Amino acid sequence: MSAPVAGTVRDYYGVLEVRSDATAEEIKRAYRKLARELHPDVNQDPQAQNRFKDVTAAYEVLSDPEKRRIVDLGGDPLASGGGGGGGTQFNGFGGFSDIFETFFGGNGARGPRSRVRQGADALLRLELTLDEMAFGVQKDIAVETAVLCQTCHGDGCAPGTKPRICDTCAGRGEVQSMQRSLLGPVMSSRPCPACGGTGQQIPSPCPNCSGEGRVRARRTISIEVPGGIEDGMRIRMSGQGEVGSGGGPAGDLYIEVTEQPHHTFTREGSDLHCTLTVPMTAAALGAELELDTLDSREKVEIRPGTQSGSVLTLRGKGVPRLRSAARGDLHVHVEVQTPTKLDDSQTKLLRQLAELRNEEVSVTGNHRGLFSKVRDAFGPR
């Protein structure tokens, strides 16, 4: 699982021979099983040693909830690093032998670790209007994150000074001790507590970053939001996350977009829905109304006899589909409004209409209305 071909992503689940929905305990068991077979103390085959590096790298990623989330999103948390992966060094039999030692012990000599580490990914939420999400927009956003220290340029040393070899480990980056294990007595290596495993100490830390090689700062970045993006989707900006310690490469920045409620439209994928209220007379006689869509003014024909709850569809007047020239539809839900607070003349006209249509609901003269019929149908026999 060395550096992947451009455009591909490492198959961490495949390396550990587990499904993508495996639990943390299943991932741990799979790693222990493979590590027992492939660890250099047990298997001297060079191919097995290379496989052991891949297995430990895969376990390091999938046992970390944040890194596993990136994998499940289609990303690769180790893609920006060289060889073994982002910011984690593979000296000797790999920077992950401490994981194996957590279970088994072992010699797993590492050598000094680099002070340069991969930066963490960052997540920012951005609220947009329906129009901005439909047609795309360019936004300048302020991000507070770790940036490269401009005083020491990442090396952590005060100007005019440099690191020195660690007195405790003599630059090896580790201290050793003899321990018993399932495989017998082995020499166990641990990172040097004095230098943190780097083999170097900084006698005069940079006054600006306290030796970290990075500082917290607010910066403004420009983001291009594509048209058709949906609520909850994330945009990945490679290398725009936090700068790593020691001036290491920056992680990625993920922008999660949320959609503001619209006063007229509701959205379902690339389709839009709205409610159009029309008078009873317009629904009965028919009418032609105008409706403002997201980007145009459209005529809507109300056919005579249109019922409340009818749906009129305007093709291609919805939201553009992501990375496509096609658009969804606009569904207009008709709501027929019943008149209220009628004056005498309006009431008289409606009564005349009801009589002409034989729809009157009260008894007038010798004419039997609806209430009379109901009374006769359910009255006493």
C-alpha positions as CSV (number, residue, x, y, z in Angstrom):
1,M,0.0,0.0,0.0
2,S,2.7,2.4,-1.0
3,A,1.9,5.8,-2.6
4,P,-1.2,5.2,-4.7
5,V,-1.5,6.0,-8.4
6,A,-2.9,9.5,-9.1
7,G,-6.7,9.5,-8.9
8,T,-6.9,6.4,-6.7
9,V,-7.5,5.9,-3.0
10,R,-5.9,3.3,-0.8
11,D,-8.2,0.4,0.1
12,Y,-7.6,0.4,3.9
13,Y,-10.5,-2.0,4.5
14,G,-9.1,-4.4,1.9
15,V,-5.7,-4.4,3.5
16,L,-7.1,-5.5,6.8
17,E,-9.5,-7.9,5.1
18,V,-12.6,-6.5,6.7
19,R,-15.9,-5.0,5.4
20,S,-16.4,-1.3,5.3
21,D,-19.0,-1.5,8.0
22,A,-16.8,-3.5,10.4
23,T,-16.9,-2.5,14.0
24,A,-13.9,-1.1,15.9
25,E,-13.5,-4.5,17.7
26,E,-13.5,-6.4,14.4
27,I,-10.9,-4.1,12.9
28,K,-8.7,-4.6,16.0
29,R,-9.0,-8.4,15.9
30,A,-8.2,-8.4,12.1
31,Y,-5.1,-6.3,12.8
32,R,-3.8,-8.5,15.6
33,K,-4.3,-11.6,13.5
34,L,-2.3,-10.2,10.6
35,A,0.3,-8.6,12.8
36,R,1.1,-12.0,14.4
37,E,1.7,-13.5,11.0
38,L,3.7,-10.6,9.5
39,H,5.7,-9.0,12.3
40,P,9.5,-9.0,11.5
41,D,10.2,-10.9,14.7
42,V,8.2,-13.8,13.3
43,N,8.4,-13.6,9.6
44,Q,11.7,-12.6,7.9
45,D,10.3,-12.6,4.4
46,P,10.9,-9.0,2.9
47,Q,7.4,-9.1,1.3
48,A,5.9,-9.9,4.7
49,Q,7.7,-7.0,6.2
50,N,6.3,-4.6,3.5
51,R,2.9,-6.1,4.1
52,F,3.3,-5.4,7.8
53,K,3.9,-1.7,7.1
54,D,0.6,-1.6,5.0
55,V,-1.3,-3.5,7.7
56,T,-0.1,-1.2,10.5
57,A,-0.8,1.9,8.4
58,A,-4.4,0.7,7.6
59,Y,-5.0,0.0,11.3
60,E,-3.7,3.4,12.3
61,V,-6.2,5.0,9.9
62,L,-9.2,2.9,10.6
63,S,-8.8,2.9,14.4
64,D,-8.9,6.7,14.4
65,P,-12.6,7.8,14.1
66,E,-11.7,11.1,12.3
67,K,-9.4,9.4,9.8
68,R,-11.9,6.6,9.2
69,R,-14.6,9.3,8.5
70,I,-12.3,10.8,5.8
71,V,-11.9,7.3,4.2
72,D,-15.7,6.8,4.2
73,L,-16.1,10.1,2.5
74,G,-13.9,9.0,-0.3
75,G,-10.7,10.7,0.8
76,D,-7.3,9.4,1.9
77,P,-5.9,10.9,5.2
78,L,-2.4,9.7,4.2
79,A,-2.5,10.9,0.6
80,S,-0.5,14.1,1.1
81,G,2.5,12.4,2.6
82,G,5.2,10.5,0.8
83,G,5.8,6.8,0.9
84,G,3.9,5.6,3.9
85,G,1.5,8.5,4.2
86,G,0.7,11.9,5.4
87,G,3.1,13.0,8.1
88,T,3.8,9.6,9.7
89,Q,7.3,8.3,9.2
90,F,8.2,4.8,8.3
91,N,11.7,4.3,9.6
92,G,13.0,0.8,10.1
93,F,9.9,-1.4,10.1
94,G,7.5,1.6,10.3
95,G,6.4,4.3,12.6
96,F,3.5,2.1,13.6
97,S,5.4,-0.6,15.4
98,D,4.4,1.1,18.7
99,I,0.8,-0.1,17.9
100,F,2.1,-3.7,17.7
101,E,4.1,-3.3,20.9
102,T,0.9,-2.2,22.6
103,F,-0.4,-5.7,22.0
104,F,2.7,-7.9,21.9
105,G,5.9,-6.0,22.8
106,G,8.8,-6.4,20.3
107,N,12.0,-4.8,19.2
108,G,10.5,-2.9,16.2
109,A,13.4,-0.4,16.1
110,R,12.2,2.9,14.6
111,G,15.1,5.3,14.9
112,P,14.5,9.1,15.4
113,R,11.1,10.4,14.4
114,S,10.8,13.5,12.3
115,R,9.6,16.6,14.1
116,V,7.6,17.5,11.0
117,R,4.1,16.2,11.3
118,Q,1.1,16.2,9.0
119,G,-1.5,18.9,9.9
120,A,-5.0,18.1,11.0
121,D,-8.1,18.4,8.8
122,A,-10.5,21.2,9.6
123,L,-14.3,21.4,9.2
124,L,-16.2,24.7,8.6
125,R,-20.0,25.1,8.1
126,L,-21.3,27.6,5.6
127,E,-24.9,28.7,5.4
128,L,-26.2,29.6,1.9
129,T,-29.4,30.8,0.3
130,L,-31.4,28.5,-2.1
131,D,-30.3,30.8,-5.0
132,E,-26.6,30.5,-4.1
133,M,-26.8,26.7,-3.8
134,A,-28.8,26.4,-7.0
135,F,-26.6,28.5,-9.3
136,G,-23.3,28.5,-7.4
137,V,-21.4,31.3,-5.7
138,Q,-17.9,32.4,-4.8
139,K,-17.5,33.2,-1.1
140,D,-14.6,34.7,0.9
141,I,-14.6,33.1,4.3
142,A,-12.5,33.7,7.4
143,V,-10.8,30.7,8.9
144,E,-9.0,30.5,12.2
145,T,-6.4,27.8,12.0
146,A,-2.7,26.9,12.5
147,V,-0.4,28.6,10.0
148,L,3.3,28.5,9.4
149,C,5.3,30.6,11.9
150,Q,7.0,33.4,9.9
151,T,9.7,33.9,12.6
152,C,11.3,30.5,12.5
153,H,9.7,29.2,9.2
154,G,8.6,26.0,10.9
155,D,11.8,24.8,12.5
156,G,10.8,25.9,16.0
157,C,14.2,27.5,16.8
158,A,14.8,31.1,17.8
159,P,16.6,33.1,15.1
160,G,20.3,32.3,15.0
161,T,20.0,29.0,16.8
162,K,19.5,25.4,15.8
163,P,18.5,22.0,17.4
164,R,21.1,19.9,19.3
165,I,21.4,16.1,19.6
166,C,19.4,14.8,22.6
167,D,21.6,13.9,25.6
168,T,19.3,11.1,26.8
169,C,19.1,9.0,23.6
170,A,22.2,10.3,21.8
171,G,20.1,11.2,18.8
172,R,18.6,7.7,18.4
173,G,15.1,8.9,19.3
174,E,14.4,5.9,21.5
175,V,15.4,4.1,24.6
176,Q,15.5,0.3,25.0
177,S,14.7,-2.2,27.7
178,M,14.5,-6.0,27.9
179,Q,10.9,-7.4,28.3
180,R,9.3,-10.8,28.3
181,S,6.6,-11.5,25.7
182,L,4.7,-14.4,24.1
183,L,7.6,-14.8,21.8
184,G,10.2,-14.9,24.5
185,P,12.6,-12.2,25.8
186,V,12.7,-9.3,23.4
187,M,14.3,-5.9,23.3
188,S,11.5,-3.3,23.5
189,S,12.0,0.2,22.2
190,R,10.1,3.2,23.3
191,P,10.3,6.9,22.2
192,C,12.8,8.9,24.2
193,P,10.8,10.9,26.8
194,A,13.3,13.7,26.7
195,C,13.0,14.6,23.0
196,G,9.7,12.9,22.2
197,G,11.4,10.4,19.8
198,T,12.9,13.0,17.5
199,G,16.5,12.6,18.6
200,Q,16.9,16.4,18.9
201,Q,16.2,19.0,21.5
202,I,15.6,22.7,20.9
203,P,17.6,24.7,23.5
204,S,16.2,28.1,22.4
205,P,12.6,27.8,21.2
206,C,11.2,30.4,18.8
207,P,9.6,33.1,20.9
208,N,6.7,33.5,18.5
209,C,5.5,29.8,18.3
210,S,7.2,28.3,21.4
211,G,9.0,25.8,19.3
212,E,5.9,24.5,17.5
213,G,6.7,25.9,14.1
214,R,3.2,27.1,13.7
215,V,0.9,29.7,15.3
216,R,-2.9,30.3,15.4
217,A,-4.1,33.0,13.0
218,R,-7.2,34.1,11.1
219,R,-7.0,34.1,7.4
220,T,-9.4,34.6,4.5
221,I,-9.8,32.1,1.8
222,S,-11.9,32.1,-1.3
223,I,-14.2,29.1,-2.0
224,E,-16.1,28.3,-5.2
225,V,-19.4,26.7,-4.5
226,P,-20.7,24.7,-7.5
227,G,-24.3,25.1,-8.6
228,G,-26.6,22.3,-7.6
229,I,-24.9,21.5,-4.3
230,E,-27.3,20.1,-1.7
231,D,-27.8,20.6,2.0
232,G,-25.2,18.7,4.0
233,M,-22.7,18.2,1.2
234,R,-19.1,18.9,1.8
235,I,-16.5,20.6,-0.3
236,R,-12.9,19.5,0.1
237,M,-10.1,22.1,-0.1
238,S,-6.8,20.2,-0.2
239,G,-4.0,21.7,1.9
240,Q,-6.2,24.4,3.4
241,G,-6.4,22.9,6.8
242,E,-4.1,23.2,9.8
243,V,-0.3,23.4,9.2
244,G,1.4,20.5,11.0
245,S,3.8,20.8,13.9
246,G,7.4,21.5,12.8
247,G,6.1,23.3,9.8
248,G,4.6,20.0,8.4
249,P,2.2,20.0,5.4
250,A,-1.3,21.3,6.0
251,G,-4.3,19.0,6.3
252,D,-7.5,19.5,4.3
253,L,-10.4,21.9,4.9
254,Y,-13.9,20.6,4.5
255,I,-16.7,23.1,4.0
256,E,-20.1,21.7,4.9
257,V,-23.0,23.7,3.4
258,T,-26.4,24.2,4.9
259,E,-29.4,25.7,3.1
260,Q,-31.4,28.6,4.5
261,P,-35.2,28.1,4.4
262,H,-36.8,29.9,1.4
263,H,-39.9,32.0,1.7
264,T,-41.6,30.4,-1.3
265,F,-40.0,27.2,-2.3
266,T,-39.1,23.9,-0.6
267,R,-36.5,21.7,-2.2
268,E,-36.3,17.9,-2.8
269,G,-33.1,17.1,-4.6
270,S,-33.2,19.1,-7.9
271,D,-37.0,19.6,-7.7
272,L,-38.8,22.6,-6.2
273,H,-42.2,22.7,-4.7
274,C,-44.5,25.8,-4.0
275,T,-48.1,26.5,-3.1
276,L,-50.2,28.8,-5.3
277,T,-53.4,30.1,-3.8
278,V,-56.1,31.0,-6.3
279,P,-59.7,32.4,-5.8
280,M,-62.6,30.0,-6.1
281,T,-63.8,31.9,-9.2
282,A,-60.4,31.6,-10.9
283,A,-60.4,27.9,-10.2
284,A,-63.9,27.5,-11.6
285,L,-63.6,29.8,-14.6
286,G,-59.9,29.3,-15.4
287,A,-57.2,32.0,-15.3
288,E,-53.6,32.7,-16.4
289,L,-51.3,33.8,-13.5
290,E,-47.7,34.8,-13.3
291,L,-45.2,33.1,-10.9
292,D,-41.7,34.2,-10.0
293,T,-39.3,31.2,-10.2
294,L,-35.7,31.2,-9.1
295,D,-34.5,33.0,-12.3
296,S,-37.5,33.9,-14.4
297,R,-41.2,34.9,-14.4
298,E,-43.4,32.2,-15.8
299,K,-47.1,32.1,-16.8
300,V,-49.2,29.4,-15.0
301,E,-52.5,28.3,-16.7
302,I,-55.3,27.5,-14.3
303,R,-57.7,25.4,-16.3
304,P,-61.5,25.8,-15.7
305,G,-62.6,23.4,-12.9
306,T,-59.1,23.1,-11.3
307,Q,-59.5,21.4,-7.9
308,S,-57.6,22.2,-4.7
309,G,-54.7,19.9,-4.4
310,S,-54.0,19.8,-8.1
311,V,-50.3,19.9,-9.1
312,L,-49.0,21.9,-12.1
313,T,-45.5,21.0,-13.2
314,L,-43.1,23.5,-14.9
315,R,-40.4,21.4,-16.6
316,G,-36.8,22.5,-16.1
317,K,-37.6,25.3,-13.7
318,G,-36.1,23.6,-10.6
319,V,-32.5,23.5,-9.4
320,P,-29.6,22.7,-11.8
321,R,-28.2,19.3,-11.1
322,L,-24.7,19.1,-9.7
323,R,-22.1,19.2,-12.4
324,S,-24.8,18.9,-15.1
325,A,-26.6,21.3,-17.5
326,A,-29.9,19.6,-16.7
327,R,-32.4,21.0,-14.2
328,G,-35.1,19.6,-12.0
329,D,-38.8,20.6,-12.2
330,L,-41.0,23.1,-10.3
331,H,-44.1,21.6,-8.9
332,V,-46.9,24.1,-8.2
333,H,-49.5,22.9,-5.7
334,V,-52.8,24.7,-6.3
335,E,-54.8,25.7,-3.2
336,V,-58.4,27.0,-4.0
337,Q,-59.4,29.7,-1.6
338,T,-63.0,29.8,-0.4
339,P,-64.4,33.3,-0.1
340,T,-65.3,34.6,3.4
341,K,-67.1,37.8,4.7
342,L,-69.5,38.0,1.7
343,D,-71.7,41.1,1.4
344,D,-75.4,40.8,0.6
345,S,-75.0,41.0,-3.2
346,Q,-72.3,38.4,-3.3
347,T,-74.3,36.1,-1.1
348,K,-77.3,36.5,-3.4
349,L,-75.2,35.7,-6.5
350,L,-73.8,32.6,-4.9
351,R,-77.3,31.4,-3.9
352,Q,-78.4,31.9,-7.4
353,L,-75.5,29.9,-8.7
354,A,-76.2,27.1,-6.2
355,E,-79.8,27.0,-7.3
356,L,-78.8,26.9,-11.0
357,R,-76.5,24.0,-10.2
358,N,-78.9,22.3,-7.8
359,E,-76.3,22.6,-5.1
360,E,-78.3,24.7,-2.5
361,V,-78.1,23.3,1.0
362,S,-81.1,25.0,2.6
363,V,-84.8,24.5,2.2
364,T,-86.4,27.2,0.0
365,G,-90.1,27.1,-0.6
366,N,-91.2,23.6,-1.7
367,H,-87.7,22.8,-2.9
368,R,-86.0,20.0,-1.0
369,G,-82.4,20.9,-0.2
370,L,-79.5,18.8,0.9
371,F,-80.2,19.0,4.6
372,S,-83.8,17.9,4.0
373,K,-82.6,14.8,2.1
374,V,-80.2,14.0,4.9
375,R,-82.9,14.4,7.5
376,D,-85.3,12.1,5.6
377,A,-82.5,9.5,5.0
378,F,-81.6,9.2,8.7
379,G,-84.8,10.4,10.5
380,P,-87.2,8.1,12.4
381,R,-89.2,5.6,10.4
